[in-house]
């Protein structure tokens, strides 16, 4: 977490401050923004790999006091306008498209302002899975399911206990009861209560119209800004079928116990 403050530059309101970030994910909080802030993302990877990276930012819900631009060789492209209120909206761009230039907006009062956002750097293929798939609600093909089992941040067998729709954020929260945990990158699914059942939440787009239903599913997906995002989710019996067919032909991309 980087937390520069504009108060240290109060007498130099046209100053431009530079921040260098080495982590692949984190957050920026700019308190009392004045002047401008240049955010330089310098991950600890080979510069040759930069062209394969996508940068995503997610503004804090109460972020205010500055405009956020994408800057390259002096040209500015507005990403987030000061005052925009788009809960959970994520802005992504290729690492080679430029850096972030954050410019404080003139303020009429002296109330406390904080401009802030989370950021993540990821492989372009993963970012594409999350944001630019043309039909995010379509069922996955057998090949996509088998690949998702190998590459996802979480893979679980479970049932849908409930679905909560968040109209403002245009998202649905799937409350999942876990029957078998194959893999999880973060501790999203945890033991709860005295019964010792595993439970967790997965988010997806509201437009996908997910509803509670009977039976088990194979849930796969990725972690994004600390949340589990749904990827492929076939019915478990369908997954068993496609896994067995691929294994019999020697075409399954990785081994996983499907039972």
Secondary structure by P-SEA (a helix, b strand, c coil): cbbbbcccccccccbbbbbbbccccccccccccccbbbbbbbccccccccccbbbbbbcccccccbbbbbccccbbbbccccccccccbbbbbccccbbbbbbbcccccccbbbbcbbbbbbcaaaaaaccccccccccccaaaaaaaaacccbbbbbbbccccccccccbbbbbccccccccccccccccccccccccbbbbbbccccccccccccbbbbbbcccbbbbcccccaaaaaaaaaaaaaacccccccccc
